[in-house]
Amino acid sequence: MTADDHRKVAQWHLKQADLHEDEGGYKCGCPANDENSKIIEIVNSGVIEEDLSCSLGG
């Protein structure tokens, strides 16, 4: 993915998060798959702030 692609995906997810907060109980249908779970762990660990490359690897 390009940097612009990452931004577009992030923008969509941020909108979904806003809907979840604003509409109490709203479900977007996004499954918490293995990749999403790994991303959540990376962000929670704080490592993403130090990484200079894709945290998920290839």
N, C-alpha and C positions, 0 to 999 in steps of 0.2 A: 504494500500500500504506500501511497505517497503521503507526504505530510498533510496535504490538502484533504486526502481521503480520511486520514485519522481525525482531522478537525471536523469533517462532516459527520462521521460516526459519533464523535464526542458530542457534537451539537445536538444530534438526535437523542442520545442518551440523557443529556442534561434536560431536554424538554420532557422526556418521560419521567425523570426524577421530579421535576416541577409538578407534573400531573399527579404523581403518587402523593406528594405532600399536599397539594391544593384540593384534591378530590377525595381525601381519606378513603383508603381501601381500593383505589384504582389499581388495576392490574394491566400491565402492557402486554403480557404474554411472553416476555423474554424468558427463556429458560436459563437457569443458572447452570450452564454447562461447565465442563472442566476448564476451558479457557477463561470464562468469566470468573470462576472461583479462584483461579491462579492470579488473575489481575487484582481481585479484591484483596488477596493475601499480600501481594506485592505492595499495593497502595497502603494497606494497614501497617506493614512493616516499616514504611518510610524509605525503603530502598529506591523507590522511583525517583526520589529527589536527588539521588546520587548517580543514577545510571546515565550513561552517555550513549547507550545503544538500546535496542529493543529488549525489554526485560523478559519477554517470553522465549527468546532464542529462536533457533530455526529448526 
